Amino acid sequence: MFARSLRPVAARFLGTRTIAGGAGFKIPDVKNEPMLDYKAGSAERAALQAALAKMKTEVVEIPCIVGGKEVYTGDIVEQVMPTDHGHVLAKIHMADKATVDMGVASAMAAKDKWESMPFVDRAAIFLKAADLIATKYRAPLMASVMLGSGKNPWQAEIDAAAELIDFLRFNVKFAEEIYAGQPPENSFGIWNRVQYRPLEGFVFALSPFNFCAIGGNLPSSAALMGNTVVWKPSTTVVHENWLTYKILEEAGLPGGVINFLPGSGRLIGAGTIDNPDFGGLHFTGSTNTFNTLWKQIAGNLDMYKSYPRVVGETGGKNFHFIHKSIGDSEETFENAVNNTIRGAFEYNGQKCSACSRLYVPASLWPRFKQRLQEEIAQIKVGQPDDFETFVTAVIDQSAYNTITSAIAEAAASDECEIVAGGTYDDSKGFFIDPTVIATTDPYYATMKNELFGPVLTTYVYPDEEYEETLAICDATSEYALTGALFARDREAQMIGEKALERASGNFYINDKSTGAVVGQQPFGGARASGTNDKAGSGLNLIRWVSARAVKENFIPLSGWRYPHMTKD
């Protein structure tokens, strides 16, 4: 009887204290998922086109999922295509208060069994999910991202295939390394060890519209470490997140480990953060929303069992800084132009890391401006399933209104000139042409404030004021997410890298500000850009465990006196 009563406790301890519950297993080798090209005539292109055609004929009804069971609340919101806002992709049942309460209760009910599962078994679920995405579900998930969030095929491949797969696989590798981290010293007769326990309580994951991979990573990274989760996806892209959840379910994720709750952020936030069992927040979204949630958490500190973990990646006002030395070579000059176009306009400027401010020396500006104008004139703006499209539509009417208002204000300002683009149309989709603003004021609004769209603002600085302008770049924005420096001169690189040390959490030299790869460039920023807990690395996963040091003594103590107390 006594042995039976200890069994759940022993299982929970063994399941979290070692790599594989004491079995010594080793996970498969992990490498970045190879990118597919989707060239004309390729098998992957044909599969994607078939998935797009099929998805366009369907309107999916998406429920909440609590404890592995579907919940249809009847409070329905439609998800439409941003490139064709008359086309409905899904009808989504929004969570009500009762459903949120059920989701929290389900997470807590599943907690003991899930954290008792040995790591090797938890890991297998996420590794299988990665393989399912790489094969069976690659085309359907990409089609959902293309139609639902407006990504072209390459951007969808980066996101819904490669990055999501990489998160799932590399997180297992990082978790294995964390669990293997044990004290290096043991005194004679002593065994020291560290147990990496899940948090005491559940994790609330709040994901954004712009990356399917982030939507999958926020709940799954916490769950991998033994936590149970309430996940609120962005209402604008529920379809792709629902597919991600269903893939995890097919891979063997038990009901209740991740509870899928589309709905009002205010309602779900209140139902989770105002609960005594709230253990942590995993967030990607706006700085204002994150600040509001953090204040809400701070106001509840007296009710929680432990101090909650608060992890957030928020806004950005990312820069490309050009040094005059790139003009000494046609190759390095064109590299800066091409990377700026990609960094500013891929996925319609709706990346947290998108280049939205540009610093160019006066001696290079006429030539740089001309090349931007020439290349932007060749960018095709259109539907995501047109494989020649580079830019599609921004996510919704609210985003469209905010971005176009900023363009109109710049066009009317004496301090600004529209040097490319500046046109837009929302009659069918929320289309904004790639736009470049040149300003004489380095602190102009679109140099300082986040603007999540295809708009790049340029400040032209005197060549001899390189270091002074670096200081302006560092001080202009409240954000510090990503930035890039383009220079051939090594001393200029060194000066710029040092001057901009605090201006970004991800810094690129002669490369664009976007495109961090899991396992290569851990992603995150500081200042108003978040807590810099670096998604795509073990630094993030360590936030979802609470360590316990265990000391076991093998040699009985023969007396209580210390050596200095003995008589000669």
Order of alpha helices (4+ residues) and beta strands (2+ residues): alpha-alpha-beta-beta-beta-beta-beta-alpha-alpha-alpha-alpha-alpha-beta-beta-alpha-beta-alpha-beta-alpha-beta-alpha-beta-beta-alpha-beta-alpha-alpha-beta-beta-beta-beta-alpha-beta-alpha-beta-beta-alpha-beta-beta-alpha-beta
